[in-house]
Amino acid sequence: MTFTKEQVASIFPTMASRFLPEKAEGVNAIIAFDLAGDNGGQYWLRIADGKIDSGEGPADNPKLTIKANADDYAAVASGAMNPMQAYMSGKLKIQGDMGLAMKFMNMFAN
């Protein structure tokens, strides 16, 4: 499955609209996304005090960095690919706080 750069960029504001603050209790972190490919780029989410912001560009001091091909991450974000399978098969690479990565998967409504 191939996604446009605009589709990939729209993932992060969409995630913000599906954010479940009760699942992010005690989280104060910046999560960076480093997405490869022609439709990739750098994006970030900041989660603090039950609120979420999203943006484009490099992140300042992220606690967690998720690296993937943009198409693979878009497939995970859309539910077409299981995040654990993507991680186990090496399509999703995680640097930083593994506990935060596990919690992060449950912070959003489907």
Buried (B, 14 or more C-beta within 10 A) or exposed (E): EEBEBEBBBBBBBEBBEEBEEEBBEEBEBBBBBBBBBEBBBBBBBBBEEBEBEBBEEEBEEBBBBBBBBBBBBBBBBEEEBEBEEBBEEEBBEBBBBEEBBEBBEEBBEE
